[in-house]
Amino acid sequence: MRGMASALLTIPECKTLKKKRKDKDWTQVYLGHQSGIGSNQISSFERGEKVAWPAARVAIAKVFKVKEEVLFPEYYRCAKTLEETRKNKDLGRRQLANLAESTLEDIKAIEKGTRSPTESEKRRLAQIFGTSIDTLFPEFSTG
């Protein structure tokens, strides 16, 4: 069962990580040992129960010998879509943060893929851009 923080934060499942791990016939224990990340953490990332923090993504990507974007595209699609949409509207990060009643640091983190937007941030950002949450953040879509 997801904790209190998860009720506010939507965490994408790391489906690509799971697929690539299984393609190599690696267990979560093996990947955890090789990366220095606990197998229980690997499992939580794959199920979308915990955010794969940046250092963990880097460590896991090194084991696979690929860029972290390859294993964790769920984090980077959100970042890329938001950044592209913001730039297409000629908005700076600070301007967007003010409009979204957020902080510059939060907008930067979302655009870098180091954290996911909360449900209220997704609603505000979609409203600012005149689009749906599913369009702006398709990786978090439930439909």
Secondary structure as a PSIPRED ss2 file (coil, helix, strand):
# PSIPRED VFORMAT (PSIPRED V4.0)

   1 M C   1.000  0.000  0.000
   2 R C   1.000  0.000  0.000
   3 G C   1.000  0.000  0.000
   4 M H   0.000  1.000  0.000
   5 A H   0.000  1.000  0.000
   6 S H   0.000  1.000  0.000
   7 A H   0.000  1.000  0.000
   8 L H   0.000  1.000  0.000
   9 L E   0.000  0.000  1.000
  10 T C   1.000  0.000  0.000
  11 I C   1.000  0.000  0.000
  12 P C   1.000  0.000  0.000
  13 E C   1.000  0.000  0.000
  14 C C   1.000  0.000  0.000
  15 K H   0.000  1.000  0.000
  16 T H   0.000  1.000  0.000
  17 L H   0.000  1.000  0.000
  18 K H   0.000  1.000  0.000
  19 K H   0.000  1.000  0.000
  20 K H   0.000  1.000  0.000
  21 R H   0.000  1.000  0.000
  22 K H   0.000  1.000  0.000
  23 D H   0.000  1.000  0.000
  24 K C   1.000  0.000  0.000
  25 D C   1.000  0.000  0.000
  26 W C   1.000  0.000  0.000
  27 T C   1.000  0.000  0.000
  28 Q H   0.000  1.000  0.000
  29 V H   0.000  1.000  0.000
  30 Y H   0.000  1.000  0.000
  31 L H   0.000  1.000  0.000
  32 G H   0.000  1.000  0.000
  33 H H   0.000  1.000  0.000
  34 Q H   0.000  1.000  0.000
  35 S H   0.000  1.000  0.000
  36 G C   1.000  0.000  0.000
  37 I C   1.000  0.000  0.000
  38 G C   1.000  0.000  0.000
  39 S H   0.000  1.000  0.000
  40 N H   0.000  1.000  0.000
  41 Q H   0.000  1.000  0.000
  42 I H   0.000  1.000  0.000
  43 S H   0.000  1.000  0.000
  44 S H   0.000  1.000  0.000
  45 F H   0.000  1.000  0.000
  46 E H   0.000  1.000  0.000
  47 R H   0.000  1.000  0.000
  48 G C   1.000  0.000  0.000
  49 E C   1.000  0.000  0.000
  50 K C   1.000  0.000  0.000
  51 V C   1.000  0.000  0.000
  52 A C   1.000  0.000  0.000
  53 W C   1.000  0.000  0.000
  54 P H   0.000  1.000  0.000
  55 A H   0.000  1.000  0.000
  56 A H   0.000  1.000  0.000
  57 R H   0.000  1.000  0.000
  58 V H   0.000  1.000  0.000
  59 A H   0.000  1.000  0.000
  60 I H   0.000  1.000  0.000
  61 A H   0.000  1.000  0.000
  62 K H   0.000  1.000  0.000
  63 V H   0.000  1.000  0.000
  64 F H   0.000  1.000  0.000
  65 K C   1.000  0.000  0.000
  66 V C   1.000  0.000  0.000
  67 K C   1.000  0.000  0.000
  68 E H   0.000  1.000  0.000
  69 E H   0.000  1.000  0.000
  70 V H   0.000  1.000  0.000
  71 L H   0.000  1.000  0.000
  72 F C   1.000  0.000  0.000
  73 P H   0.000  1.000  0.000
  74 E H   0.000  1.000  0.000
  75 Y H   0.000  1.000  0.000
  76 Y H   0.000  1.000  0.000
  77 R H   0.000  1.000  0.000
  78 C H   0.000  1.000  0.000
  79 A H   0.000  1.000  0.000
  80 K H   0.000  1.000  0.000
  81 T H   0.000  1.000  0.000
  82 L H   0.000  1.000  0.000
  83 E H   0.000  1.000  0.000
  84 E H   0.000  1.000  0.000
  85 T H   0.000  1.000  0.000
  86 R H   0.000  1.000  0.000
  87 K H   0.000  1.000  0.000
  88 N H   0.000  1.000  0.000
  89 K C   1.000  0.000  0.000
  90 D C   1.000  0.000  0.000
  91 L C   1.000  0.000  0.000
  92 G C   1.000  0.000  0.000
  93 R H   0.000  1.000  0.000
  94 R H   0.000  1.000  0.000
  95 Q H   0.000  1.000  0.000
  96 L H   0.000  1.000  0.000
  97 A H   0.000  1.000  0.000
  98 N H   0.000  1.000  0.000
  99 L H   0.000  1.000  0.000
 100 A C   1.000  0.000  0.000
 101 E C   1.000  0.000  0.000
 102 S C   1.000  0.000  0.000
 103 T C   1.000  0.000  0.000
 104 L H   0.000  1.000  0.000
 105 E H   0.000  1.000  0.000
 106 D H   0.000  1.000  0.000
 107 I H   0.000  1.000  0.000
 108 K H   0.000  1.000  0.000
 109 A H   0.000  1.000  0.000
 110 I H   0.000  1.000  0.000
 111 E H   0.000  1.000  0.000
 112 K H   0.000  1.000  0.000
 113 G C   1.000  0.000  0.000
 114 T C   1.000  0.000  0.000
 115 R C   1.000  0.000  0.000
 116 S C   1.000  0.000  0.000
 117 P C   1.000  0.000  0.000
 118 T E   0.000  0.000  1.000
 119 E H   0.000  1.000  0.000
 120 S H   0.000  1.000  0.000
 121 E H   0.000  1.000  0.000
 122 K H   0.000  1.000  0.000
 123 R H   0.000  1.000  0.000
 124 R H   0.000  1.000  0.000
 125 L H   0.000  1.000  0.000
 126 A H   0.000  1.000  0.000
 127 Q H   0.000  1.000  0.000
 128 I H   0.000  1.000  0.000
 129 F H   0.000  1.000  0.000
 130 G C   1.000  0.000  0.000
 131 T C   1.000  0.000  0.000
 132 S C   1.000  0.000  0.000
 133 I H   0.000  1.000  0.000
 134 D H   0.000  1.000  0.000
 135 T H   0.000  1.000  0.000
 136 L H   0.000  1.000  0.000
 137 F C   1.000  0.000  0.000
 138 P H   0.000  1.000  0.000
 139 E H   0.000  1.000  0.000
 140 F H   0.000  1.000  0.000
 141 S C   1.000  0.000  0.000
 142 T C   1.000  0.000  0.000
 143 G C   1.000  0.000  0.000
